[in-house]
Amino acid sequence: MLESLTGFVVVGVAILVGWILGRIDLLGEHARPVLARLTFFVLSPFLLFTVLSQADVHTLFSSLLPVSAIAAVAVILVYAVIARFVFRRSVGETVIGALSAGQVNSNNIGIPLSLYLLGSAAYPAPVILMQLLLFTPITMAILDAVTTARTSLWRSVVRVATNPIVLGSALGALVSVLGIELPPVVLQPALLIANACVPVLLIAYGISLHGQRVLGPSGRRRDIVLATTLKLVAMPLIAWSVAEFAFGLSAHDVLIVTVLAALPTAQNVFNYSQRYDIGETISRDTVFLTTIGCVPVLILVTLLLG
């Protein structure tokens, strides 16, 4: 069990480094927007391409995919309804909050934890595929629409189709489905750039934490608490019940989908909120609280189901 904490230690150290950089102001006042754009437009597309292009196609489209999709969509819809019609939030803030509740950190935390808790780093691949090829295009289309003064259906489709994150994900999935083996001259440079994504993203997140107080007087405490509760409690319970009673999966597969559902909120959501300047407090605090809070949840899940 102690080995399973390795992923959290790695993430925590990178965030701490970012917080220190923010505290001493080493990178200057433009560090956050510059790192956010670097991650969004360059590093993330390379990372997603390399992860999906090397994933086993049978794992990508296994029975884990529909169960994970049902759990994610359920909590996203619950959050969206409450935020939009009870809290009266804007469309942009509702989207960021819904992603904070339902999009899991399946890559930089999910992969190492899957390896240590479940015995294989391949299990998060279906979740990565679902989030990047389903959630990301929809998210980008909505956020582009609400942040652009003049828009049309055709412009929205073009922006989504040319979004670097969508392109990287789609190309990676296509390589995997077609069974193309990338030559080292293509794969190695891509891996070099991709490997910079997670540390840069975490450092940027750490910088954003400097001078901020979690659940501070931002007027969004209800949103953050709701997203955190749905992420850490409702989503694992839904995944477990759907896998156990609706799909009748094996005990090991039930454990896998429940662990994946209990992962913390993806740092990519924070990256989106920075990129579009919407709901940054909601995503930042939810990422922090779920990253800390998922530790006892994951331990409990593995003890009960493992």
N, C-alpha and C positions, 0 to 999 in steps of 0.2 A: 504493500500500500504506500510505503514511503516513496518508492520509485515513481508512483503516479503523480507525486507533487512536483516532479522535475519540470513539467511543462509550465506550471504556475511560477516556479522560481525563475525560469528563463524569462517569462513575460514580465514578472515583477521587477527584475533587475533592469531590463530595457526601459520600462516606464520610469523607474527611479532615476536612471541616467538622464532621461528627458526632463524630469522635474528639476534636477540639479542644474541642467543647462538653462532652463527657464529662470531659475532663481538667481543665477549669476549673470544672466542676460548675455551669454557668450555669443549667441548667433544673431542678436539684434532683434528689433521690433518686427521685422518681416519674416522671421523664421517660420512661424506657423503657416501663413498662407503659401510660402514658397514650398515647404515640405509637403503641404496638402496637395498642391498642384503636381509636384514631382511624383507623389504616390499615386494620385488619381490617373494621370495621363501617361505615365511611363512604367513605374514599377509594378503596380497592380496588374495591368494587362499581361506583362511578361510572366508574373507569378501564376496567374490563372491559366494561361496557355500551357505552361510547363506541367502544372499539376494535372489538368484534365487530359492533356495529350499523352501522358504516361499512365493514366488510370486504366484498369482492366474494364473493358466494355461490359463484361458480364456483371461486374460489381456495380457499375454505373446504373444499370437498369434492373437491379435486383428488387426483391420484394420490400427492401428497406425504403425504397423511394416513395411509394404511395403512402406508407404509414407516416413517414417524416413530413410529407406534403400535407396530409390531413391535419396533423398536429400544428404545423406552422400556420396554415391558412386559418384554422379555427381561432387561435389566439390573436392573429392579426385582425380578423373580422371583429372579434369581441372588443379589442382595443379601439379600433376605428370607430365603431358605433358609439362607445362611451365618450371618446375624446371629441368626436364631431358633434354629437347631439346632446351630451350632458355637460361636458366641459366647454363646449362652443369654441373649439380650436380651429385654426385655419387649416386648409387642405394640406399645405406644406408641413406644418407641425404634426398633423395627424399622421401623415405618411412616415415621417421620421420616428414618431413614437411607436407606430405599429411595427415598423422594422425593428426597433429596439426591443419590442416584446417577442417577435417571432423569428428574427434572423440570428442564427447561432454562429459562434466563432468556430466554424468547422475546419479552418485551415491552421493558423498558427497555434491555437490551443487544441483544437479537435484532433489534429493529426498526431501530435505527441501523446496526448491522453489516450487516444484510441490504441496507440502502440503499447502503452504501459498498462492500461486497464483491460483492454480487450484482446491484445495479442497481435494486432495487425493495424498498420497505418492506412489500409485501404478502405476501411468502413465509412469514413466521412465523405468519400467521393460522390455517392448519390446526392448527399445534401449539398455539397459544393455545386454539383451540376444543376440541381433544382433552383438554388438561390441565384445562380449567375445567369442561367438561361431563361428563368421564369420571372423571379422577383426583380432582378436588376433592370431588364428592359422596361417593365411596367413602372418601376420606381423612377427611372431616368425620364421616361415620357411625362409622368405627372410633374416631377420637379422642374423639368424644362418648361412645361406649360405654365406653371404658376410663377416662374421667375422671369419669363420672357414676355415683354409687353405685346408684341405682335407674333401670333402663332397661328398655325393651321395644322390640319391632320397630316398633310404631306410633309411640312417642316418637322413635325414631331417624329414622324417615321424616319426621316432622313437623319435627324439628330440621334435617335436611338440606334439606328443601323450603323452610324459612324462613331458611336461612343467607343472609346478605346477599351473599356472594361468589357463591354458586350462583344466587341470584335475578338479580343483575346480569348474570352470564354468559348465563343462559337467556334473559332479556329481550333482550339485545343480539343473540344468535344468531337469535331469533325475528324481530326487526326486519329483519335482513339477509335471512333466508330469504323473508319476505313482501314484500320490496322496498319497505318503507315509508321514505319520505324524511322525516326528522324536520325540523320547522320550526325556524328559528333560535331562537325563543323557548323551545324545549325543549332543543335541542342545545347552545347556547352556555353556559347555566348549568351543564349537565352537564360540559362540557369544562373550565370554570373549576375545578370541584371535582376533576375527574379529573386535571388537570395538576399538582395538588399531591401526588398519590400517590407518584410515583417519588422526588422529592427528600425527602419526609418519611420514606419507607421506608428510603432509603439513609442519611439522617442518623441514624435510629434504629439502623440496623446499625452505623454508625460509633461511636455512643455505646457500644454493647455491646462493642466491641473494646477500649475503654479498660480497663486493668487486667487484661486477659486475654492469655495467651500461646498462640499457635497451636500445636497438638499438645502442649499442656501436660500435666501429670500428672493428667489427668481420668479415666484408666482407659478411655478411649474412642479411643485412638490407632488401634487396629486397625480400628474402624468407620470412622473418618475416612479412613484410607489406602485402605480397600476402596472406599468410596463415591467418592473422588476418582479412583482408578484406573479404576473402571467408567465414570465420567462422561467422563473425558478420553480414554481409550484404547478401551475395549470398545464404548461406544455409537456413536462415529463409525465404527468398523470394521464393526459390525453393520449400521448404516444403509447404508454403502457397498456391502457385499456383497449385502444384500437388494435394494437399488435396481438394482445392476448385473446380478446373476445371476438373481434371482427375478422381478423385475418388468420387467427390460430397459428401464429408463428411458433417456432421452436423456442425453448427457454433461452438459448444463447442469442437468437435473433431479437427476442423481446428485450433482453439486456442491452443489446447494441442500440436499438432505436430509442430506448429510454435514456441511456447515457448520452446519445447524440442530442436528444431534446433538452437535456439538462445543462448543456454547455452554455457558457455566458454569451451575452450579446456580442455580435461581431463588431470589431473595430472599424470595419468598412462603413458601418452606419454612421459613425462619428466622422469618417472621411467625407461621406456624402453631405452631412449637415454643414461641415466646414466649406465644402465646395460650393454649395448653394446658399450658404449663410441662413440656414433655417434650422430651428430646433436644436442648436448646439448644446444647450444646457441639458435638455432631455437625453440626448444620446450620450453625452459625456458622463453624466451621473449614473445612467443606467448601465453603461459599460463597466464603470467602476464597481457599482454595487453587485452586479451579477457575477463579475469576475471573482470578487471576494466571497459572495454568498453561495456560489456553485460548489465550492470545496466541500462543505458538509453535506450538500445535497447529493453530490456524486458518490461520496463515501457511503451514505445511507442507501443509495440505489444499488451499489455493488454489494453491500452487505445483505440486502433483502433479496436481490435477484441473482447474485453471482454464485 
